[in-house]
Amino acid sequence: MFDIERYLNVRSAHGASVGPDGDRLAFLMDTTGVPQVWTLSAPGAWPEQRTFFDDRVTFASWSPERPELIVGRDRGGDEREALYRLDVATGEIVDLTRHPDAKHWFGGWSPDGDRFAFASNRRDDAVFDVYVQDRDATGADAERVHEGAGWLSVAGWSPDGDRLLLVESHSSFDQDVYVLDVGTGTRRHLTPHEGTIRHLSATWGPDGENVYLATDRDGDTLSLARIDLATGDLSSVVAADAGDATTALADDEWNVDGVAVDEDSRRVVYSRNVDGYTELGVGELVAPGRLDHFPTPDLPESVAGGVSFGPNGDRFALTVTRSDDTANVYVVDVTSGTVERWTRASTAGIPRDSFVAPELVHYPSVDGLEVPAFFSLPETDTGHGETPVVVDVHGGPESQRRPSFGRVKQYLLSRGYAVFEPNVRGSTGYGKAYTHLDDVEKRMDAVADLKAGVEWLHDHPAVDPDRIAVMGASYGGFMTLAALTEYPDVWAAGVDIVGIANFVTFLENTGDWRRELREAEYGSLDEDRDLLESISPVHNVDDIAAPLFVLHGENDPRVPVSEAHRIVEGAREAGVPVRELIFEDEGHGFTKLENRIEAYTAIVDFLDEHLGTGTEAT
């Protein structure tokens, strides 16, 4: 059996971008310990590293006309992303933005590759404006083309290069889409609505006459739709052989969670999230809103996304990951559906066939709600009630645990732990209604789902009911703390990673640009302060009966490190066995390899101490 350092050295290749001539891929890979830019000229060829930062690179995007890329990078996990231009031929890297205190969200190259767009909070930390900048200019030369009033991002340039597609987010479940004329600064609202409606993955259609997106305007789930810019009408996309809109694509219980359009070839790729697994649809627009399908790509059962078309629309690259294999870049032939794997991210010498795939299960909660979960059992399980379990809770809360590769999960499985990953109410992927079941005053119903999950585990023949731990990061950290305080008798240990201990202090101290969106989910400081205080675990720390381990990054812009200090101080005063580990050069999570090794070595040692599998690494 291999140690945790070996598992954390399993690599990931993702975030592909196809070069302007279609003969090269750029992608991110963490061979050095943090993601950097690499390029590749053929499937399985030796990749070439292009960036050498100490900090992570967050994305890479090829110019449509030149052998150059724009890449993003933050510092120490602070999420204040800066943009750089990388000349692939010379290796020269130029800082384009030069505003280290601001965030810069890349909005795409112009069609001629002479300009790029981005959104930034340079003017006011709490709002984002839209900028356009020449490719060879620096930060002081960026032109502010629109002054925003909230959380604004750029979804791309129109095919004629005169307009930008903008998305304004009011919450995770409420967005508006606009078209901005770059020359005049006029902005047109495409999605007027009342209530909360999602408008996601917006992208220009061919000729710039339509916008395609995923929306739940007309139902509980996200479906593929088109906005006709001439009329402003929004309608469902239909199959080319369908007679009417009642046969709208993916008009069922599962969300369309991604849309990509190649403007020149009129080809479209969309993805559906089917109980966590990705199903791809590929086709060609034979008329606006009418799609003629090609064969379904021959991908393994997996989670896939991040589509980048080649220059002729004949192929596209995307990232594919599954529970029993790490993330890699694949290239799909559009018309035939054949798939070719381009990258071979190392598994650090760990045999791929040793990785465990989960079982998708559903269990009843306290009110009869069916909660989906992924349950993975180690090979050492005997089926006689001897296996300890780590209940791993995702963040978000508007997120979803999906069957993608997890280094730490696979290490835990190799050491004899089972891993239970519930998608409690409030998770995305199961429709709008399911996601809103934990809003504001219903927050603790999601915690009750964890208790119901433990009861399901108690009935499983493999599980030792006295050795169940709870672990989670970010919002999952809050869920961990809340589970420990609400249901103290069912847990043998708890691990809180960058979690929320007090909703009031969290909202007061989180980044200004995030507060409005977070209040839409959790409740507002002005109207819901008493409720937020009452459900905050820091006020119930006396009820914790299990040992607690708290980890955090000093530079966390989302959940300030003070949240960790508060819960640790309260636990110590209450006599709860507690350990705290803070990383000075990390933010919301741990990105540097040496820090991940230290963090997860400590976590597994903690679990071994309090759950003890008796399995030793070699």
N, C-alpha and C positions, 0 to 999 in steps of 0.2 A: 504494500500500500504506500502511496506517495503522501508527502507532507503538504501542508497548506500552501507553502511557497510555490511548490510545483503547480498546484491547481491555479493559483493566482497568476502564474506565468502562461496559462493557456491564452492564446492570442485571439483577437477579434478583428476581422476585416469588414468594413461597413462604409456607408456614406459615399457610394460611387458617383462619379461624374464622368461622362463620356467626352473625350476630346473632340475638337472641331473637325478633325478629319476622320474620326471614327476608328482610328488605329491605336488609341491609347485610352486607358482608364486611369483616373485618379481616384484614390480612396483613402480612408483613414485606417491605420493599423497601430496597435499599441505594443509593438515589439520592444520599444525602448522603455516601456513602463507607463507612458502616457500616449494618447493617440497623436500621431503625426501623419503628414501627407506622404503617400507613396504613389508611384505610377507603375503601370504594367502594360506591355505591348502585345501580349498573347496569353491565352489561357494556360496557366501552370508555369509561365515563364518566371524568371527571377525578378522580383520587384525592386524598384530603386527608391530609396528614401529621399524625400525632397525638402523636408523641414526638420529642424533640429532644436526646437524650443525646449526649455525646461518644463513649460506648462503645456497643457493639452491644446490641441487644435480642435475646433468644434465643427468645422465644415470646410469643404474645398469645392470650388465651382469653376470649371473651365470657361475661358472666354469663347464666344461663338466663332471668333475669327483668328485668334492668335494663340501661339503656344505659351499661354500664361494662365494663371489661376488667381482668383481671390480666395483667401483663406481667413478664417476667424480664429482668434485666440484670446483667452482671458488670462488673469494672473492670480495664482494662488486660490483658484476657485471662487473669485469674487463676482463672476458672471458679468463683468463689465467688458464685454467683447469688443476688441479692436479688429479692424480689417487691414489685411496686408495683400499686396500684389506680388506674386511669385513668378519670376521669369524662368521657365523650365530650362531653357537653353543655357543660361548663364548662372542660374542658381541665385540671382540677386533677389532680395526680399525688401520691399519698400513699405513702410508704415503709411497707410493711406489716410487714416482718420486722426491720429495724433491728439486725441482727447481722452486720456486714460481714466478720467473720472466719470465718463459717460458710457452707456450701453449703445451698441451699434448692431441693428438687426438687418442683415443683408437682404436686399429685395430683388436681386437679379441684375444681370448684364443687359444693356440695351441690345437690340438685334444686330447692330453693326459692331458691337464690342468696344465702342468708343467711350461709353459712359456706364455707370452703375448707379443703382438707387439703394437707399437704406433708410431705416427709421432710427431715430436717436432721441434720447432725453437730455441733450446738451443744454437746452434753454431752461428746462425746468425738470427736476429729478422725477416728478410724478407724472409727466406726460411725454408723449413721443411726437416729434415732428418728422416730416418727410424731406429727404435731401437727395439731390442728384449731383454727381461728381464725375469729372473727366477721369479716365483711367490713369493718366499720367500726372494728375494733380494730387495735392496733399490736403490734409484736413481743413486748413484755413480757407481753401478754395471751394469747398462744397457749397452748393446753392440750396437754400431752404425753399422748397417749392410749395410746401403746405404746412401750416401751423396747426398742430393737433390739439385735442383737449382731453385725451385719455390714452388708452392702450392701443396703439396704432401700429400696424405692420404693413409691409409691401409684398403683394403676392405675385408681382411680375409686370413686365413691360408688354404693351400691345404689340402685335406684329409690325405695325407701322412705326413703332418707336416714339409715338406722340403722347401716349397715355400710360398711366400706371393704375394697376388694380390694387385697391387698399382694403384692408380688413380692420374694423374697429371692434375690439372685444369688450363687452360690458361685464361678462362673467364667462366661465368655461362653457356655459350652455346658452349664451346669447351673443351673437355677432351680427354686425352689419357690413355690407360690401359696398364699396364706392368705386367710381372711375374718376381719376384725376387727370385733367388736361395739363400736361407739364408746361406748355407754353403760356397758357393764360392763368393757370392756378385754379380754374373752376372745378368744382367737385360735384358729381352727380350721384345721388343715393339710389342704389339698385334694389335694396331689400327693405323697404319700409314695412314695419310690422309692429304688433302689440304683443306684450308678453315676452317669454323667453323662447327664442327659436335659434337653432344652430345653423350657421352657414359656414361650412368648412371646406378646406382644400380647393378654394376658388382658383380657377385657371382660365386663361384666355382660350377661346375657340379659334378655329381657322379664320383668317381674314379679319379678326378682331370685331366680328359682328355679334358674337355670342360669348357668354361666360358660362362655364360648366363648374358645378360644385356639388357637394353633398349637403342635404338639408333635411330637417325633420318638420318642415312647415306644415305638411299635410298628414303627419302621422306620428307614431311613437318612435319610429326608427329613422335613421338617416338613409335617404335614397338619392339616386343620381338624377340631377336636374339640370336644366338649361335656362338661362336668362337671355331673352331676345333683346338686344340693346336698342333696336329700332322701336319696339313697343313697350319695353320694360316688363313684359310678361314672363312669369316663371312657370315652367312646365316640366313634366317628367321626361326623361330620356327613355325611348322605347326601342325594342329590337326592330331591325329593318323589315322583317317579315310579319310584323304585328300590325293589326288593322287599327288599333286605337290605343289610347294611353292607359287603358285598364291593364295592359301587359307591361307596365313600367318595369324597368330593370331593377332587380333586387328589392322588389316591393313586398317584403316579407318581414319576419321577426328579427332579421340580422342587419346590422349597420353596414352601409358603404362607408369605409373610413379613409379612402384615398382616391384621388382622381388625377391622372396625368394625360395631357393632350400634346401631341406633336403637331404643330400648326401647319407645317408644309405638307406632311403626308396625310393629315386628317385622321391619324390613328390615335386610339384611346386605350389606356389601361386603367381599370378601376379595381379596387380590392374590397372584399366583404369580410367582416369579422364574424366567423361562424363559431360561436362558443369558444372564442379565443384563437382559433386557427384561421389562417388566411386562405381565402379562395379568390383567385384572380379572374377577371373578365378582360378579354382583349378583342378589339374590333376596329372598324374603320367607319367614320361618319360618311354615309352615303347621302345624307341630307342633314340639315341642322336638327339635332335632337333624335336622329334615327341612326342606329348603330348596327352594322353588319358584323357578326362575330366570327372570329377565327378560332381554331382549336384551343382548348384550355391548356396553358403551359404545363409541362410535365414536371412539376415541382414536387418535392417530398412534402409530407404533412408537416407544416411549419408555420412560422410567423414571417411575413415578407413585406417589404415596402421600400420606399426611397427610389422611385423609378427615375431613370435618366435615359432618354432616347438617344440613339445614334443620329448622325446628321441626315440620313435619308429616311428615318423612321422605320427601317427594316428590322432593327434590333433595339432592345433596351436592357439596361443593367439594373439590378436591384439587389438589396441585401436580404439574405435568407438565413434564418436561425431556427433551431429546434432544440428541445430539451436535451437531446442526446448528441448534439453536435454544435460546435461554436459557430458564430456568425461568419459568413463568407459572401463574396460577391459572385453572382451568377449573371449570365447573359442569355436572354431569351430571343429566339427568332420569332418575329411577330406572326408571320403567316402560317408557320408549321407548328408552333408551340414547343419546338425542341429547345432543350436547356443545356447550357454548357457552364460548368463551374470554372471561374477564372482564378480565384485565389485559393490558397491552401494555408489558411491561418493555422499555426502550429498548435497542437494539443500538449506541448511540453513533454512529449514522450509518453503521455498517458494514453493507453489504447482507447480508440473511439468506442469500441464495443463494450467498454467498461462503464460508459455513461448510461444513466437510467432515464427512461421516459416515464412520465406520470400517467396515472389513470384519471380521467375526467369523471368526477362524481358530483352528485347533488344531494344535499341534506336538508331536512326541514328545520326552520327556525322556530322561535317561540310562538309566532303568530301563524305558522303554517307556510310561510314564504319558502320557496325552494331556493337554496343558495348554492351556486356552482363552486367547485373547488378542484384543484389539482393535487392528487395524493401520490407521493413517490415512496416506495418501500425499498430498503437496502437489500442487497443480495443475501445478507446474513440473516434476514428475517426467518424465523421458524414457524410463525403462525400460532405461537403459544403464549401470546401476551407478554413478550419480553422486550419489545422494541420501544425505545424512547422516541418522542416526536418533537420537532420544532415547528410551531405554527408561525409561519412567515407572512406578515400582513403588508400589503402594498401601500404605497403613499398615494398622494392625490389631493383629496379623496376621489376626484373624477379621473380615475385611472383603472387599470385592469391588470391582474396577473395573468400572463399568457404563457404558453408552453415554449418559451425561448430558453437559450442556454444560460445556466447560472453556475459560475465557478464555485462559489461558496456552497451552493446547494449540492453540487456533485461531490464536493469534499465531505460534507456532512453525511451524505449517503454512503460514501466509502468507509466512513468511520462507524457505521451501524445505526445512524439516526434515520428515521423517516422524516419527510418534510411535507407539511400540509399547507396549501396556499389557497385560502378562501377568497372569493370575490363577493364580499359582504355587500349588503344593500348600500347604494351610493356609488358602486363601481360602474364604470362605463362598459359598453359592449352589449347591454341587455335591454336597451330601450330607454327612452326618456323617463318614463314613470319609475322604473327601477332605480335610476340614478338619483331621483329626487326624494327617495324614501328616507334619506338621512338628513335632510336639510334642516338647519337651525334647531328647532325644538325637538326634532326627531333624531338628533345626533346619537343618543345612547342606544337607539334601536340597533344600530350597526354593531355596537359593542356586544349587545345581546346575541348577535349572530355568531360572534366568536365563542361565546359560552355554548351555543347550540352545536357549533362545530366540535367542541371538546366532548360533548355528550355523544356525538356520532363516533368520535374516535374511541370513546370508552366501550362502545359496542363492537368495535372492530377486533377480530381475533388476534391481530398482530400486536396490538398496542398495549404498553404498560401504562395504565391510567395514572400512576403515581409519578411518571417521568415525562411530563409535558411542559414545554417552555414556550413562551411567546416572544416574538422578535419582530421589529419593524423599523422603517426609516421614514423621516419626515412626518406626514400625517400618520403613517404606520407606526411611528414612534409615539404619537398621541394615543393611538389605538392600543399599543402595548401598555402604556401607563394606565389608561382607563380600564383595560382588562384586569390589570393587577389590583386596582383599587376597587372596582365593582364586583369582581368575582375572585377574591384573593385565595380561596381554598382550592382552586383547580390547577394552579400553576406551581411548578417546581422552580422556575427562574424566569427572569425577563430581561431582554436586551433592547434598550432604547437608543436608536441612532438618529441624531439630528432631529429629535422629536419636539413636539409642542407640549409644554407642561401647563401653560396658563394662556388661554385664548385671548384674554385682555392684553396682557403684556406682549404677546406675540403680535397682535394686530397693531399695537402702539409702536412697535419697534421694527417691524418688517420693512422692506424697501418701499419707499413711497409709491413707486410705480405698480406695486402689487396689492396695496391695501384694499382698493375698491373691489377688485376681483375676488379677493379672499372674503371680504364682508358679504358679498353676494351669496357665498356658500355657507359660511359659518354663522352669520348674523352680524349686525353692525354694533359698533361701540356706543353709538348714541341711543339705539332703540333696544338692544338685546344684552346690555352689559351684565345685568343680574344673571341672566341665563348662562352667559359665557363663563361667568365666575363659578356658577354652580356646577358646571360639568368639567371644570378644569381639574385635572388629576392632582395638581400641586396642593389643593385644599383638602384632599382626602388621603394624603400620603400616609397617615397613621394606619390606614386599613391594609397597606401592603404587607403581605406575609411571606413573600418569596424574595430571595436575593435579587438585586438589581444591578445591571451594568449600563452606564450611560456614556455614549461617545458622541463627540461633536467636533466641528471645524471652527476655528477661531474667526475665520473670515466669512462665515455663512451670511449671505445677504437676505435669505428667505426666512429662516428660523434663527434668530440671533442666538449666539452661544450663551447668553444670559438665561435662556430657557433651561439649558443643561445645569447651569449652576443652581438655579432655583430648586429643581427637583432633587438634586443631590444634597443640597443643604437641608431641605425639608426631610429627606429620608434619613439623614444622619441624626437630625434632632429627634426623629421618631424611633430611632434604634434599628432601622432597617439596614441589613448588610448591603452596602452599596459601594461601587467602584466607579470612578470617573476617569475618562481618557480624552484629552483635548489635543487636537493637531493644529499647530500655529500656522501652517502653510496650506490649509484646506478650507473649503467652503461648505456647500450643502452636499455633503458626501465626500468620499475619499477617492481622488483620482490618481495620485502618485503611487507607483508600485510599492515603494518602501513603506509608505503609510498604510496601504491596504494590507500588506503582510503583517505589520505590527498590529493593526486593528483586528483583523480576523483571526490571527493567532491568539490574541487575548480573548476574543469572543469564544473561540472553540475551547480554550483552556477553561473559561468560566463555565461553559456548558458541561464539559467533562467533569468539572468539580461537583456540579450540582445535579447532573443527570447521570453522568458516568456510563459510557457504553462499554468500557473495558477493552476497546480496540485501539491499538497504538499505531501511529504512523511510522514509516521507515524511510 
